[in-house]
Amino acid sequence: LTGGDLPYAEKELERAKALGLGSAELMLTLGELWLKQGRREYLLRELNARDDWPQDARTAVHELRARAFLGLHDLAGARSAYDAILRIDPDNVDARIDLVRLALRADDPSAGERVLTDALHIAPDHPILLGLSGDLAFRQGAYADAIRRYRRQLETTPDSLATRLALAQALIAAGNYPEAD
């Protein structure tokens, strides 16, 4: 699979599955293969988390399902997969990050703000969350808040070019051209 020989990988993985090896590891590897092949609908039919699998495997299954839904432009399906991750692991910051991104993509900033607030309680210095809070403030026209949040993000990731550009954009929007320069 990592070497890129997808047909051979599929043959061997399906053979292992036919021998009765339905382990979480095997199914997750098959899920990755199906995504690489663009077989999103097939993944959604064939890959479901089993209750007896470890927490990280069940979480990984729902992450694969979310990626498949996103590939099909099914935002509601992706949202339900991320919600399933949060039922398994209520403190999962990555699922919350993806839910905020989904809300922004669906132009639902209030939903994004609720999830973001919860996530920042869990990980107040997470650079991606800080950046998303700046993005959300910027989209709402709260440029001073966006500037403050991007500056806080820069404290955690001082070498981030993307954050510096976002900060400059917020400074320009606020009319602070000298500092943006």
C-alpha positions as CSV (number, residue, x, y, z in Angstrom):
1,L,0.0,0.0,0.0
2,T,2.8,2.5,0.9
3,G,4.7,1.5,-2.2
4,G,1.8,2.4,-4.4
5,D,0.9,-1.0,-5.8
6,L,-2.7,-0.7,-5.0
7,P,-4.0,-3.8,-7.0
8,Y,-1.5,-6.1,-5.2
9,A,-2.2,-4.6,-1.8
10,E,-5.9,-5.1,-2.4
11,K,-5.4,-8.7,-3.4
12,E,-3.4,-9.5,-0.3
13,L,-5.7,-7.6,2.0
14,E,-8.8,-9.2,0.6
15,R,-7.1,-12.6,0.9
16,A,-6.4,-11.9,4.6
17,K,-10.0,-10.8,5.1
18,A,-11.3,-14.0,3.3
19,L,-9.2,-16.1,5.8
20,G,-11.3,-14.6,8.6
21,L,-9.0,-11.9,9.7
22,G,-11.4,-9.0,10.3
23,S,-9.2,-7.2,12.7
24,A,-9.4,-3.4,13.2
25,E,-5.9,-3.0,11.7
26,L,-6.8,-5.0,8.6
27,M,-10.1,-3.1,8.1
28,L,-8.4,0.3,8.6
29,T,-5.8,-0.6,6.1
30,L,-8.5,-1.6,3.6
31,G,-10.3,1.7,4.3
32,E,-7.1,3.6,3.5
33,L,-6.8,1.6,0.3
34,W,-10.4,2.3,-0.7
35,L,-9.9,6.0,-0.2
36,K,-6.7,6.0,-2.3
37,Q,-8.7,4.2,-5.0
38,G,-11.5,6.7,-4.8
39,R,-14.0,4.1,-3.8
40,R,-15.7,6.3,-1.2
41,E,-19.2,4.7,-1.5
42,Y,-17.7,1.3,-1.1
43,L,-15.8,2.4,2.0
44,L,-19.0,3.8,3.5
45,R,-20.8,0.5,2.9
46,E,-18.0,-1.8,4.1
47,L,-16.2,0.0,6.9
48,N,-18.0,0.4,10.2
49,A,-16.5,0.6,13.7
50,R,-17.1,-2.4,15.8
51,D,-17.8,-1.9,19.5
52,D,-15.2,-4.5,20.5
53,W,-12.4,-2.6,18.7
54,P,-10.1,-0.3,20.7
55,Q,-11.0,3.4,21.0
56,D,-8.3,4.6,18.6
57,A,-9.4,2.1,15.9
58,R,-13.0,3.2,16.2
59,T,-12.0,6.8,16.0
60,A,-9.8,6.1,13.0
61,V,-12.8,4.4,11.2
62,H,-14.9,7.4,11.7
63,E,-12.1,9.7,10.5
64,L,-11.9,7.6,7.3
65,R,-15.6,7.7,6.9
66,A,-15.5,11.5,7.3
67,R,-12.9,11.8,4.6
68,A,-15.0,9.6,2.3
69,F,-18.1,11.8,3.0
70,L,-16.0,15.0,2.3
71,G,-14.8,13.4,-1.0
72,L,-18.5,13.0,-1.9
73,H,-19.2,16.6,-0.8
74,D,-21.6,15.3,1.8
75,L,-21.0,17.8,4.7
76,A,-23.8,16.3,6.8
77,G,-22.3,12.8,6.6
78,A,-18.9,14.2,7.5
79,R,-20.4,16.1,10.4
80,S,-22.1,12.9,11.7
81,A,-18.7,11.0,11.4
82,Y,-17.0,13.7,13.5
83,D,-19.8,13.6,16.0
84,A,-19.3,9.9,16.3
85,I,-15.6,10.5,17.1
86,L,-16.7,12.9,19.9
87,R,-19.0,10.3,21.3
88,I,-16.1,7.9,21.5
89,D,-13.5,10.5,22.6
90,P,-15.2,13.6,24.0
91,D,-11.9,15.5,24.2
92,N,-10.8,14.9,20.7
93,V,-9.5,18.2,19.5
94,D,-8.9,17.1,15.9
95,A,-12.5,16.2,15.4
96,R,-13.5,19.6,16.8
97,I,-11.1,21.3,14.4
98,D,-12.7,19.5,11.5
99,L,-16.2,20.4,12.8
100,V,-15.2,24.1,12.9
101,R,-13.8,23.9,9.4
102,L,-17.1,22.2,8.2
103,A,-19.1,25.0,9.8
104,L,-17.0,27.6,8.1
105,R,-17.3,25.8,4.8
106,A,-21.1,25.6,5.2
107,D,-21.2,29.3,6.1
108,D,-22.5,28.6,9.6
109,P,-20.2,30.7,11.8
110,S,-22.4,30.3,14.9
111,A,-22.1,26.5,14.8
112,G,-18.3,26.9,14.3
113,E,-18.1,29.3,17.2
114,R,-19.8,26.9,19.6
115,V,-17.5,24.0,18.7
116,L,-14.5,26.3,18.8
117,T,-15.3,27.6,22.2
118,D,-15.6,24.0,23.5
119,A,-12.3,23.1,21.8
120,L,-10.5,26.1,23.3
121,H,-11.5,25.0,26.8
122,I,-9.8,21.6,26.1
123,A,-6.7,23.0,24.4
124,P,-6.5,26.8,24.9
125,D,-3.0,27.2,23.3
126,H,-3.6,24.9,20.3
127,P,-2.2,26.9,17.3
128,I,-4.8,25.6,14.8
129,L,-7.7,26.5,17.2
130,L,-6.2,29.9,17.7
131,G,-6.0,30.4,14.0
132,L,-9.5,29.3,13.4
133,S,-10.7,31.7,16.1
134,G,-8.9,34.5,14.2
135,D,-10.5,33.3,10.9
136,L,-13.9,33.3,12.5
137,A,-13.5,36.7,14.0
138,F,-12.3,38.0,10.6
139,R,-15.3,36.5,8.8
140,Q,-17.6,38.3,11.2
141,G,-15.8,41.6,10.7
142,A,-14.4,41.7,14.2
143,Y,-10.9,42.7,13.0
144,A,-9.6,43.8,16.4
145,D,-10.5,40.4,17.8
146,A,-8.9,38.7,14.7
147,I,-5.7,40.6,15.2
148,R,-5.6,39.7,18.9
149,R,-6.2,36.0,18.1
150,Y,-3.7,35.9,15.3
151,R,-1.1,37.5,17.6
152,R,-1.8,34.9,20.2
153,Q,-1.4,32.2,17.6
154,L,2.0,33.7,16.6
155,E,3.1,33.3,20.2
156,T,2.7,29.6,19.9
157,T,4.0,29.3,16.3
158,P,6.3,32.3,15.7
159,D,7.6,31.0,12.3
160,S,4.2,30.5,10.8
161,L,4.0,32.3,7.5
162,A,0.3,31.6,7.1
163,T,-0.4,33.2,10.5
164,R,1.7,36.3,9.6
165,L,-0.3,36.7,6.4
166,A,-3.6,36.3,8.2
167,L,-2.5,38.9,10.7
168,A,-1.5,41.3,7.9
169,Q,-4.8,40.8,6.2
170,A,-6.7,41.6,9.5
171,L,-4.4,44.6,10.0
172,I,-5.2,45.9,6.5
173,A,-8.9,45.3,7.0
174,A,-8.7,47.3,10.3
175,G,-6.9,50.1,8.4
176,N,-3.6,49.7,10.2
177,Y,-1.4,49.8,7.1
178,P,1.9,50.6,8.6
179,E,1.8,47.7,11.0
180,A,0.6,45.4,8.2
181,D,3.7,46.4,6.2
